[in-house]
Structures are given as structure tokens and as C-alpha cells.
């Protein structure tokens, strides 16, 4: 098993960030990819900042593993601010590639409560996500529908949360691309959340994609704005 490879041995990266929607497609089998970014948001509770990360590995053309979370969080609390590691997500992914233009997929995930209770919920969550990815001419679409069973809920509210999202991306030229997305969540006894996201991406090579953009909340339960930037690159060719 080789832990390092020359640039010409890597396949082009497969970015999942910065959208909420997950694509059905997997990275090249055996290629470990890292996504790393910065995120700052503002809501009624104050300003929150974090360093989200994702590690992606396809076991073959159909199965993959995704490990992600927030490496560092700075969040407002009643006593000031708390800083520390965020929660961790572990996802098993199945892809069904129908053609070069179309793919389906599903994900089974769990959120591990690795953050302090003042930063995270302190409880594990479990989710299932269905994915449709489709090329619509020059535009690529990723649509997601998911259900999450929350470990921590408010009294009188439902434990199951439904999420919907649709992301649309288009190449502007060989290096630049643009994407937009609508996403939202709803749960019985809790306010709905919804946001619009707009981002630009820049790929100086097949081994690196940079992104930057912003999102705007459409409901009172959603941060009024967020700004982000990040990068996607391969770490190793394991087989």
C-alpha cells in the first residue's frame, strides 16, 4: 500500500464542498481526499466561526466512507465564548452510476458528540440521505432528501428532522465555476430553517480546487449570513 504518489498518479479531485447537498459520485477508488475550510456566520445569538474538514475515500466504484466535522469552533455562549473541537460525522456512502450524466446514491450517517455540550448537542444523531445527481446540459444538479433522528430535542418537539436541498453548478471556463443552492430543514414543534448559497470555485490544476462564497438565511431560525472559503486536494493514493 503506497502512502504517497507523484502528481500524475492522482485522479482529479471530486469536491463535495461548499454546498450542503452531497453528490452521488464518489472520488477515484483508493484516493484519500481532504477538504478543509473556514466558516464564519452571524445569527441572533452572535457570531460563530469554525474550521470544517472532510476526509473522503472510495473503497471501489460503488462504496465509500466519509469522515468530517469541525476541527475548531468558536461559539457564543451565555458566559462569553467557548472554543474547542466540534462534533464528528461518519458516513457510509453507496453510489449507483447510471451514465456519464446521471447517478443515484444514498448515505447512512451518524454524528458523534465529540464537542463540548456548549458547542454541540451532546447527543448522537443518525441520518439517511437519498441523492439524485444529473447533468442538465451545462449545469450539474445534486438533489438531496434526508431524515435525521436527533438525540437532543426541545420539550414538545419532534425527534425526526427532514432536510431538502438542491445544488446547481456550472463551469465558466476550464478553471472557474459557479454554484448556487437552496436548502432547508423542518421538524415538528420547531422553526423551519432555509438558506440560499452562492459560491465560486477555482481549479489551478486537477489536484486542487479552491472555493469561496456566502449564504443567506431565509428564516429566523437560520443564521442571517455566512461566509466561507476552502480547498479540496488529494492526500494519498492508497491503492
LUMDO-168950 format. One record per atom (N, C-alpha, C, O): residue number from 1; atom name; x, y, z. Coordinates in pm, whole numbers. Atoms other than C-alpha are relative to their C-alpha. Layout:
% LUMDO-168950
NUM	CA	X	Y	Z
...
***
This chain:
% LUMDO-168950
1	N	85	-120	0
1	CA	0	0	0
1	C	88	124	0
1	O	164	146	95
2	N	-82	-121	11
2	CA	161	326	-114
2	C	-70	117	66
2	O	-187	144	37
3	N	59	-114	-68
3	CA	103	627	107
3	C	30	130	-73
3	O	-24	235	-36
4	N	-30	-119	76
4	CA	247	873	-143
4	C	2	-34	-148
4	O	24	-148	-187
5	N	2	21	144
5	CA	222	920	-516
5	C	40	129	-68
5	O	21	238	-15
6	N	-31	-118	79
6	CA	350	1154	-783
6	C	-129	59	-54
6	O	-231	-9	-62
7	N	121	-68	44
7	CA	104	1411	-918
7	C	-70	-69	-114
7	O	-193	-69	-120
8	N	64	61	115
8	CA	47	1221	-1242
8	C	-66	-133	35
8	O	-133	-191	-50
9	N	66	124	-42
9	CA	-69	915	-1041
9	C	-134	28	67
9	O	-211	-65	90
10	N	127	-35	-61
10	CA	-359	1104	-881
10	C	-106	21	-107
10	O	-76	64	-218
11	N	114	-34	84
11	CA	-703	1129	-1035
11	C	-49	140	38
11	O	-17	187	147
12	N	56	-132	-37
12	CA	-884	1467	-1047
12	C	-84	-11	126
12	O	-152	-111	148
13	N	76	1	-125
13	CA	-1038	1559	-713
13	C	-150	11	-30
13	O	-191	58	-136
14	N	147	-4	10
14	CA	-1415	1527	-657
14	C	-52	83	117
14	O	-77	28	224
15	N	41	-85	-113
15	CA	-1526	1827	-445
15	C	-143	-30	46
15	O	-234	-46	-36
16	N	133	4	-61
16	CA	-1821	1785	-206
16	C	-38	137	56
16	O	-156	172	59
17	N	26	-132	-53
17	CA	-1787	2132	-54
17	C	-13	98	-116
17	O	34	67	-226
18	N	44	-55	-128
18	CA	-1905	2401	-23
18	C	-150	-19	26
18	O	-200	30	127
19	N	146	8	-13
19	CA	-2273	2305	-73
19	C	-42	-96	110
19	O	35	-183	151
20	N	59	93	-95
20	CA	-2498	2132	179
20	C	-28	-133	-69
20	O	-11	-239	-9
21	N	34	120	76
21	CA	-2603	1885	-92
21	C	123	-86	-23
21	O	231	-36	-53
22	N	-106	96	28
22	CA	-2391	1573	-130
22	C	-20	-58	-139
22	O	-133	-94	-172
23	N	15	64	131
23	CA	-2322	1441	-483
23	C	-4	-151	13
23	O	47	-208	109
24	N	2	145	-2
24	CA	-2389	1079	-566
24	C	136	-58	-35
24	O	171	-167	10
25	N	-128	51	48
25	CA	-2047	1043	-728
25	C	101	-15	114
25	O	101	60	211
26	N	-109	26	-93
26	CA	-1751	902	-536
26	C	133	50	-57
26	O	145	63	-179
27	N	-134	-27	53
27	CA	-1384	1006	-561
27	C	55	-125	-69
27	O	-6	-231	-64
28	N	-67	116	59
28	CA	-1147	779	-752
28	C	31	-102	109
28	O	74	-65	218
29	N	-21	104	-100
29	CA	-1118	445	-573
29	C	144	0	50
29	O	238	5	-29
30	N	-132	6	-60
30	CA	-826	434	-332
30	C	67	133	21
30	O	176	139	78
31	N	-60	-132	-16
31	CA	-761	808	-341
31	C	-60	70	121
31	O	-179	100	123
32	N	43	-69	-120
32	CA	-783	974	0
32	C	4	150	-25
32	O	110	205	-56
33	N	11	-143	27
33	CA	-905	1334	-38
33	C	-34	76	128
33	O	-108	27	213
34	N	24	-88	-113
34	CA	-907	1616	214
34	C	-71	126	-47
34	O	-30	188	-145
35	N	66	-129	20
35	CA	-1150	1908	219
35	C	15	77	130
35	O	-17	27	238
36	N	-26	-81	-119
36	CA	-1059	2189	457
36	C	-44	143	-29
36	O	-19	195	-138
37	N	50	-134	25
37	CA	-1218	2529	501
37	C	-14	82	125
37	O	19	38	235
38	N	33	-90	-109
38	CA	-1314	2822	716
38	C	-141	51	-18
38	O	-183	77	-131
39	N	140	-41	5
39	CA	-1670	2929	801
39	C	-27	97	112
39	O	6	71	228
40	N	41	-99	-100
40	CA	-1799	3239	979
40	C	-145	35	-24
40	O	-184	60	-138
41	N	143	-28	15
41	CA	-2168	3305	1046
41	C	-47	94	110
41	O	16	106	216
42	N	59	-93	-95
42	CA	-2386	3559	1224
42	C	-148	-33	16
42	O	-219	-51	-83
43	N	140	25	-31
43	CA	-2719	3493	1395
43	C	-39	87	119
43	O	41	167	167
44	N	45	-77	-116
44	CA	-2926	3640	1678
44	C	82	-30	124
44	O	94	55	213
45	N	-81	38	-116
45	CA	-2705	3451	1927
45	C	139	61	-4
45	O	207	66	98
46	N	-134	-57	13
46	CA	-2388	3616	1793
46	C	74	-59	-119
46	O	14	-121	-207
47	N	-83	48	109
47	CA	-2101	3529	1564
47	C	65	-133	36
47	O	111	-153	148
48	N	-58	132	-18
48	CA	-1977	3173	1520
48	C	103	-26	-110
48	O	79	9	-226
49	N	-104	31	98
49	CA	-1658	3057	1346
49	C	46	-144	20
49	O	48	-194	132
50	N	-45	138	-10
50	CA	-1530	2709	1266
50	C	92	-33	-117
50	O	98	39	-216
51	N	-88	53	104
51	CA	-1278	2511	1060
51	C	-51	-138	-39
51	O	-5	-238	17
52	N	53	130	41
52	CA	-1476	2234	886
52	C	101	-79	-82
52	O	181	-22	-156
53	N	-88	89	77
53	CA	-1292	1933	741
53	C	-78	-123	-43
53	O	-177	-160	20
54	N	59	126	47
54	CA	-1384	1622	543
54	C	111	-85	-60
54	O	192	-37	-138
55	N	-86	99	63
55	CA	-1186	1310	457
55	C	-89	-96	-77
55	O	-185	-149	-21
56	N	82	85	85
56	CA	-1325	1103	166
56	C	87	-111	-59
56	O	199	-86	-104
57	N	-71	113	58
57	CA	-1221	757	50
57	C	-101	-95	-64
57	O	-190	-146	4
58	N	83	99	69
58	CA	-1391	539	-212
58	C	68	-136	8
58	O	185	-149	-29
59	N	-55	134	-10
59	CA	-1340	169	-145
59	C	5	-67	-137
59	O	97	-143	-166
60	N	5	44	141
60	CA	-1438	88	-505
60	C	-92	96	-73
60	O	-114	208	-26
61	N	83	-91	78
61	CA	-1667	235	-770
61	C	-140	18	58
61	O	-216	103	11
62	N	136	-6	-54
62	CA	-1979	180	-556
62	C	-7	41	147
62	O	-108	98	189
63	N	6	-23	-144
63	CA	-1888	218	-187
63	C	108	98	44
63	O	220	98	-8
64	N	-96	-95	-51
64	CA	-1719	496	5
64	C	-25	35	146
64	O	-132	9	200
65	N	8	-46	-138
65	CA	-1651	636	352
65	C	33	149	5
65	O	121	197	-67
66	N	-22	-144	-18
66	CA	-1668	1000	461
66	C	9	27	150
66	O	-79	-12	226
67	N	-19	-42	-139
67	CA	-1534	1137	790
67	C	17	151	1
67	O	104	205	-68
68	N	-8	-145	0
68	CA	-1592	1501	868
68	C	-42	60	132
68	O	-80	-11	225
69	N	38	-70	-122
69	CA	-1665	1761	1128
69	C	59	139	3
69	O	89	197	-102
70	N	-59	-132	-20
70	CA	-1531	2084	1270
70	C	122	-16	90
70	O	110	-54	206
71	N	-121	18	-76
71	CA	-1170	2081	1381
71	C	13	99	114
71	O	73	69	217
72	N	-4	-102	-104
72	CA	-1210	2400	1581
72	C	-122	88	-14
72	O	-159	127	-125
73	N	121	-82	-1
73	CA	-1517	2600	1682
73	C	18	112	102
73	O	71	89	211
74	N	10	-111	-94
74	CA	-1554	2942	1842
74	C	-146	44	-1
74	O	-193	101	-100
75	N	145	-21	-4
75	CA	-1917	2981	1954
75	C	-38	90	117
75	O	23	83	223
76	N	46	-86	-109
76	CA	-2104	3241	2161
76	C	-78	-82	103
76	O	-152	-173	67
77	N	77	62	-107
77	CA	-2244	3130	2498
77	C	-47	109	95
77	O	-12	226	79
78	N	52	-96	-97
78	CA	-2424	3297	2787
78	C	112	62	83
78	O	96	173	135
79	N	-112	-49	-81
79	CA	-2088	3337	2964
79	C	111	63	-83
79	O	216	98	-29
80	N	-104	-56	86
80	CA	-1895	3472	2666
80	C	19	-84	-124
80	O	-73	-93	-206
81	N	-27	86	114
81	CA	-1732	3239	2411
81	C	66	-129	47
81	O	139	-132	146
82	N	-64	128	-24
82	CA	-1631	2876	2408
82	C	72	-44	-127
82	O	21	-25	-238
83	N	-78	49	113
83	CA	-1364	2726	2184
83	C	37	-145	24
83	O	68	-185	136
84	N	-34	141	-13
84	CA	-1296	2362	2113
84	C	-34	-77	-125
84	O	-80	-19	-224
85	N	29	89	110
85	CA	-1337	2068	1882
85	C	-152	-13	-19
85	O	-227	-14	79
86	N	141	18	28
86	CA	-1674	2027	1710
86	C	-39	-147	-5
86	O	42	-235	22
87	N	48	137	15
87	CA	-1887	1717	1655
87	C	60	-65	-125
87	O	114	4	-212
88	N	-60	77	108
88	CA	-1775	1442	1414
88	C	-107	-80	-74
88	O	-192	-142	-11
89	N	94	73	83
89	CA	-1971	1291	1124
89	C	70	-119	-66
89	O	180	-105	-119
90	N	-49	120	69
90	CA	-1916	936	993
90	C	-109	-49	-93
90	O	-222	-72	-51
91	N	100	31	102
91	CA	-2092	840	669
91	C	46	-118	-85
91	O	161	-123	-129
92	N	-17	107	97
92	CA	-2120	521	464
92	C	-79	38	-124
92	O	-198	69	-115
93	N	60	-51	123
93	CA	-2195	607	100
93	C	-6	-111	-106
93	O	89	-186	-124
94	N	19	96	111
94	CA	-2336	394	-186
94	C	-39	79	-123
94	O	-131	160	-120
95	N	26	-71	125
95	CA	-2328	519	-544
95	C	-48	-98	-107
95	O	-1	-211	-116
96	N	49	75	115
96	CA	-2520	392	-847
96	C	18	90	-123
96	O	-65	176	-150
97	N	-28	-82	118
97	CA	-2365	542	-1161
97	C	-77	-57	-118
97	O	-48	-167	-164
98	N	85	45	109
98	CA	-2625	515	-1438
98	C	59	32	-136
98	O	42	-45	-231
99	N	-64	-42	124
99	CA	-2431	701	-1708
99	C	99	110	34
99	O	117	144	151
100	N	-91	-111	-25
100	CA	-2176	978	-1750
100	C	-72	124	50
100	O	-11	211	112
101	N	77	-119	-36
101	CA	-2457	1229	-1689
101	C	-91	-21	121
101	O	-145	77	173
102	N	101	26	-102
102	CA	-2666	1060	-1420
102	C	49	-102	103
102	O	116	-199	68
103	N	-37	93	-106
103	CA	-2613	889	-1084
103	C	-98	15	116
103	O	-154	122	137
104	N	80	2	-121
104	CA	-2811	793	-774
104	C	89	-43	116
104	O	196	-100	96
105	N	-79	43	-114
105	CA	-2688	735	-422
105	C	-77	11	130
105	O	-183	73	136
106	N	55	-16	-134
106	CA	-2766	700	-54
106	C	115	3	99
106	O	224	-48	73
107	N	-99	-11	-106
107	CA	-2580	773	266
107	C	-64	-37	133
107	O	-177	4	162
108	N	36	26	-138
108	CA	-2609	635	618
108	C	104	67	87
108	O	223	41	73
109	N	-96	-77	-78
109	CA	-2454	865	874
109	C	-34	5	147
109	O	-148	-16	187
110	N	19	-25	-142
110	CA	-2406	924	1243
110	C	86	118	41
110	O	200	132	-5
111	N	-77	-109	-58
111	CA	-2297	1235	1428
111	C	45	-42	139
111	O	-37	-71	225
112	N	-55	37	-129
112	CA	-2066	1153	1716
112	C	19	126	84
112	O	77	223	35
113	N	-4	-121	-82
113	CA	-2091	1403	2007
113	C	139	24	60
113	O	159	8	180
114	N	-136	-23	-46
114	CA	-1721	1486	2027
114	C	22	142	51
114	O	127	171	110
115	N	-13	-137	-46
115	CA	-1782	1855	2104
115	C	-49	14	143
115	O	-126	-69	192
116	N	57	-34	-129
116	CA	-1843	2008	2443
116	C	-148	32	-17
116	O	-191	76	-123
117	N	145	-19	9
117	CA	-2213	2036	2522
117	C	-38	144	-30
117	O	-146	168	-85
118	N	31	-140	29
118	CA	-2197	2416	2497
118	C	24	33	-147
118	O	-25	134	-197
119	N	-25	-18	143
119	CA	-2073	2382	2136
119	C	-89	-89	-82
119	O	-147	-44	-181
120	N	86	95	70
120	CA	-2261	2071	2021
120	C	-121	-36	84
120	O	-147	26	187
121	N	121	41	-70
121	CA	-2579	1894	2129
121	C	27	-94	117
121	O	-56	-108	207
122	N	-31	96	-104
122	CA	-2402	1639	2349
122	C	-62	-136	-20
122	O	-46	-224	64
123	N	66	127	29
123	CA	-2602	1356	2189
123	C	32	-43	-143
123	O	65	40	-228
124	N	-22	53	135
124	CA	-2556	1129	1885
124	C	-126	17	-85
124	O	-238	6	-35
125	N	108	-5	98
125	CA	-2771	1178	1574
125	C	24	-107	-105
125	O	137	-149	-128
126	N	-9	102	105
126	CA	-2848	924	1299
126	C	-80	46	-120
126	O	-190	100	-104
127	N	64	-55	119
127	CA	-2938	1005	939
127	C	7	-96	-118
127	O	95	-182	-125
128	N	-1	67	130
128	CA	-3024	859	599
128	C	-29	104	-105
128	O	-117	189	-88
129	N	8	-104	102
129	CA	-2986	1062	282
129	C	-11	-64	-137
129	O	69	-152	-171
130	N	14	44	138
130	CA	-3109	996	-73
130	C	49	108	-95
130	O	26	226	-71
131	N	-67	-95	89
131	CA	-2924	1159	-365
131	C	-37	-29	-145
131	O	-42	-144	-188
132	N	14	5	146
132	CA	-3002	1232	-730
132	C	97	101	-58
132	O	90	219	-26
133	N	-94	-88	69
133	CA	-2718	1375	-942
133	C	-25	-11	-150
133	O	-34	-122	-204
134	N	38	1	141
134	CA	-2792	1477	-1300
134	C	61	120	-71
134	O	57	232	-20
135	N	-44	-109	85
135	CA	-2631	1683	-1575
135	C	-119	49	-81
135	O	-187	-30	-148
136	N	108	-63	76
136	CA	-2884	1924	-1726
136	C	64	95	-100
136	O	69	216	-79
137	N	-77	-79	93
137	CA	-2693	2041	-2028
137	C	132	39	63
137	O	208	-48	105
138	N	-126	-48	-59
138	CA	-2406	2259	-1899
138	C	-7	9	151
138	O	94	38	216
139	N	20	-14	-145
139	CA	-2550	2259	-1544
139	C	-6	-137	66
139	O	-74	-227	17
140	N	6	124	-78
140	CA	-2489	1982	-1290
140	C	-85	22	124
140	O	-68	122	195
141	N	90	-10	-115
141	CA	-2757	1922	-1025
141	C	25	-114	98
141	O	42	-229	58
142	N	1	98	-108
142	CA	-2731	1744	-689
142	C	-119	31	90
142	O	-125	138	150
143	N	118	-17	-84
143	CA	-3063	1699	-506
143	C	3	-103	111
143	O	28	-221	86
144	N	-2	88	-117
144	CA	-3084	1552	-155
144	C	-131	7	76
144	O	-194	113	85
145	N	113	9	-93
145	CA	-3369	1436	69
145	C	45	-89	115
145	O	81	-205	93
146	N	-52	78	-111
146	CA	-3274	1322	418
146	C	-89	9	123
146	O	-166	103	140
147	N	67	7	-129
147	CA	-3417	1222	754
147	C	106	-20	107
147	O	194	-105	92
148	N	-96	10	-109
148	CA	-3224	1269	1079
148	C	-75	-21	131
148	O	-167	54	163
149	N	56	23	-134
149	CA	-3315	1123	1417
149	C	94	67	100
149	O	207	23	119
150	N	-81	-81	-89
150	CA	-3189	1376	1670
150	C	7	-61	139
150	O	-92	-112	191
151	N	-16	50	-136
151	CA	-3050	1271	2004
151	C	-45	100	104
151	O	-95	61	209
152	N	38	-106	-93
152	CA	-3117	1607	2174
152	C	-110	85	-62
152	O	-93	137	-172
153	N	112	-78	53
153	CA	-3452	1783	2127
153	C	-57	89	112
153	O	-36	64	230
154	N	70	-85	-96
154	CA	-3653	2060	2293
154	C	-128	-70	44
154	O	-186	-147	-32
155	N	126	60	-46
155	CA	-3954	1956	2506
155	C	-115	35	-95
155	O	-131	151	-133
156	N	115	-22	86
156	CA	-4263	1913	2288
156	C	31	0	-148
156	O	-61	16	-228
157	N	-35	0	142
157	CA	-4072	1897	1960
157	C	24	-143	-49
157	O	47	-234	31
158	N	-21	131	58
158	CA	-4032	1605	1720
158	C	147	-38	-2
158	O	234	48	0
159	N	-138	49	0
159	CA	-3722	1389	1714
159	C	54	-18	-141
159	O	176	-20	-160
160	N	-42	24	137
160	CA	-3714	1335	1334
160	C	-2	130	-80
160	O	-105	198	-86
161	N	-13	-121	81
161	CA	-3592	1619	1113
161	C	13	-36	-147
161	O	90	-126	-182
162	N	-9	22	144
162	CA	-3644	1629	736
162	C	77	114	-64
162	O	52	231	-35
163	N	-79	-99	70
163	CA	-3395	1808	515
163	C	-11	-18	-150
163	O	-16	-130	-200
164	N	7	-1	146
164	CA	-3417	1902	147
164	C	101	101	-51
164	O	117	208	7
165	N	-93	-95	60
165	CA	-3154	2064	-73
165	C	16	-30	-147
165	O	-2	-144	-192
166	N	-26	14	143
166	CA	-3077	2123	-439
166	C	110	98	-37
166	O	96	219	-17
167	N	-115	-81	40
167	CA	-2742	2250	-570
167	C	18	-8	-150
167	O	-2	-114	-211
168	N	-21	-9	144
168	CA	-2666	2363	-925
168	C	135	63	-25
168	O	165	171	27
169	N	-136	-48	26
169	CA	-2312	2407	-1057
169	C	25	3	-151
169	O	-27	-79	-226
170	N	-30	-15	142
170	CA	-2175	2523	-1392
170	C	143	50	-15
170	O	187	138	58
171	N	-135	-46	30
171	CA	-1824	2562	-1534
171	C	-7	128	-83
171	O	-81	136	-181
172	N	-9	-124	77
172	CA	-1744	2914	-1653
172	C	108	-9	-106
172	O	95	48	-215
173	N	-106	31	96
173	CA	-1422	2803	-1824
173	C	75	-120	54
173	O	20	-194	137
174	N	-73	120	-43
174	CA	-1152	2540	-1770
174	C	37	3	148
174	O	61	-102	207
175	N	-44	-10	-139
175	CA	-1067	2672	-1422
175	C	-107	53	95
175	O	-109	14	212
176	N	99	-65	-86
176	CA	-1358	2874	-1287
176	C	-136	-66	-11
176	O	-176	-113	-118
177	N	136	52	-2
177	CA	-1701	2752	-1184
177	C	-85	78	98
177	O	-33	147	186
178	N	95	-69	-89
178	CA	-2010	2888	-1012
178	C	-105	-99	45
178	O	-142	-189	-31
179	N	104	90	-51
179	CA	-2268	2714	-794
179	C	-97	78	87
179	O	-60	177	150
180	N	103	-56	-85
180	CA	-2592	2801	-619
180	C	-82	-112	61
180	O	-92	-220	3
181	N	72	107	-69
181	CA	-2805	2607	-372
181	C	-108	59	90
181	O	-92	165	150
182	N	103	-24	-102
182	CA	-3126	2617	-174
182	C	-5	-121	89
182	O	0	-234	40
183	N	12	112	-93
183	CA	-3152	2405	140
183	C	-86	41	118
183	O	-96	160	151
184	N	85	-28	-115
184	CA	-3386	2376	436
184	C	-28	-123	82
184	O	-14	-236	34
185	N	36	108	-93
185	CA	-3490	2166	737
185	C	-131	34	69
185	O	-161	151	92
186	N	119	-22	-80
186	CA	-3817	2119	919
186	C	-20	-117	96
186	O	19	-230	68
187	N	23	99	-105
187	CA	-3921	1936	1235
187	C	-120	45	82
187	O	-136	164	109
188	N	122	-33	-75
188	CA	-4246	1919	1432
188	C	36	74	129
188	O	124	32	204
189	N	-21	-76	-122
189	CA	-4260	2179	1707
189	C	123	88	0
189	O	160	140	104
190	N	-120	-81	9
190	CA	-3953	2365	1582
190	C	-8	89	-123
190	O	-74	53	-221
191	N	3	-92	114
191	CA	-3899	2661	1349
191	C	74	-59	-119
191	O	176	-127	-103
192	N	-68	46	121
192	CA	-3810	2582	989
192	C	125	84	-25
192	O	132	201	12
193	N	-119	-73	43
193	CA	-3468	2675	858
193	C	13	-11	-152
193	O	-28	-112	-210
194	N	-22	0	144
194	CA	-3379	2766	499
194	C	108	101	-33
194	O	120	204	33
195	N	-104	-93	39
195	CA	-3088	2931	323
195	C	27	-10	-150
195	O	0	-112	-213
196	N	-51	-4	136
196	CA	-2955	3033	-19
196	C	151	14	6
196	O	203	89	88
197	N	-146	-1	4
197	CA	-2588	2973	-103
197	C	47	32	-141
197	O	-12	-14	-239
198	N	-62	-33	128
198	CA	-2372	3117	-381
198	C	150	-10	16
198	O	205	44	113
199	N	-143	20	-14
199	CA	-2010	3019	-443
199	C	70	1	-135
199	O	10	-31	-238
200	N	-90	11	114
200	CA	-1724	3046	-690
200	C	107	-103	32
200	O	148	-117	147
201	N	-108	96	-19
201	CA	-1462	2776	-741
201	C	109	27	-104
201	O	81	75	-214
202	N	-114	-20	87
202	CA	-1115	2791	-894
202	C	89	-123	10
202	O	128	-163	120
203	N	-82	122	4
203	CA	-913	2486	-1003
203	C	128	29	-78
203	O	128	17	-200
204	N	-126	-24	71
204	CA	-549	2576	-1084
204	C	59	-127	-61
204	O	141	-119	-152
205	N	-41	128	56
205	CA	-491	2203	-1150
205	C	-106	-103	34
205	O	-200	-74	108
206	N	95	106	-29
206	CA	-678	1874	-1141
206	C	11	-49	143
206	O	-77	-122	191
207	N	-25	48	-136
207	CA	-536	1816	-792
207	C	-38	102	107
207	O	-15	77	225
208	N	33	-102	-99
208	CA	-663	2132	-625
208	C	-119	82	-49
208	O	-119	133	-161
209	N	113	-89	25
209	CA	-996	2316	-613
209	C	-20	90	121
209	O	-30	43	234
210	N	24	-99	-103
210	CA	-1044	2635	-414
210	C	-141	55	-14
210	O	-191	66	-126
211	N	134	-55	7
211	CA	-1384	2779	-325
211	C	-15	114	100
211	O	56	120	200
212	N	33	-108	-92
212	CA	-1526	3090	-163
212	C	-139	50	-36
212	O	-177	50	-153
213	N	136	-45	26
213	CA	-1876	3228	-122
213	C	-70	40	128
213	O	-7	64	231
214	N	80	-41	-114
214	CA	-2158	3317	111
214	C	-137	-63	-8
214	O	-180	-108	-114
215	N	138	46	-5
215	CA	-2503	3204	222
215	C	-82	99	81
215	O	-28	172	165
216	N	90	-94	-66
216	CA	-2805	3398	343
216	C	-121	-75	54
216	O	-185	-150	-20
217	N	113	67	-61
217	CA	-3069	3274	585
217	C	-132	60	-44
217	O	-144	182	-59
218	N	132	-44	45
218	CA	-3433	3291	476
218	C	-104	-4	109
218	O	-217	40	88
219	N	92	7	-113
219	CA	-3595	3227	816
219	C	72	48	126
219	O	195	60	128
220	N	-58	-47	-126
220	CA	-3543	3348	1172
220	C	86	-107	66
220	O	174	-74	146
221	N	-75	108	-63
221	CA	-3407	3005	1269
221	C	133	-28	-71
221	O	207	-116	-29
222	N	-121	20	79
222	CA	-3124	3030	1012
222	C	95	117	21
222	O	50	232	26
223	N	-94	-112	-8
223	CA	-2802	3234	1053
223	C	-26	101	-112
223	O	-46	63	-227
224	N	36	-102	98
224	CA	-2862	3566	878
224	C	98	4	-116
224	O	59	34	-228
225	N	-96	9	107
225	CA	-2540	3530	682
225	C	117	-89	42
225	O	144	-106	161
226	N	-122	77	-22
226	CA	-2234	3309	647
226	C	95	26	-116
226	O	51	42	-230
227	N	-102	-8	104
227	CA	-1909	3346	455
227	C	96	-116	20
227	O	118	-160	133
228	N	-84	119	-10
228	CA	-1672	3061	375
228	C	104	0	-111
228	O	90	69	-212
229	N	-100	29	102
229	CA	-1365	2953	183
229	C	62	-134	35
229	O	56	-178	150
230	N	-57	131	-28
230	CA	-1187	2623	146
230	C	74	-56	-119
230	O	86	8	-223
231	N	-79	66	104
231	CA	-983	2379	-60
231	C	-27	-150	3
231	O	-60	-206	108
232	N	12	145	15
232	CA	-1007	2020	-188
232	C	128	-49	-68
232	O	167	5	-172
233	N	-124	51	56
233	CA	-689	1818	-255
233	C	19	-146	40
233	O	-36	-189	141
234	N	-28	140	-39
234	CA	-566	1455	-254
234	C	111	-5	103
234	O	207	73	98
235	N	-104	22	-100
235	CA	-365	1334	43
235	C	91	-117	-35
235	O	212	-112	-14
236	N	-77	120	29
236	CA	-256	990	-76
236	C	-75	-89	-96
236	O	-199	-88	-99
237	N	59	107	83
237	CA	-318	718	-333
237	C	31	-130	71
237	O	143	-180	65
238	N	-23	116	-86
238	CA	-366	415	-109
238	C	7	-132	-78
238	O	72	-227	-36
239	N	-11	117	89
239	CA	-416	163	-389
239	C	-39	39	-141
239	O	-37	-44	-231
***
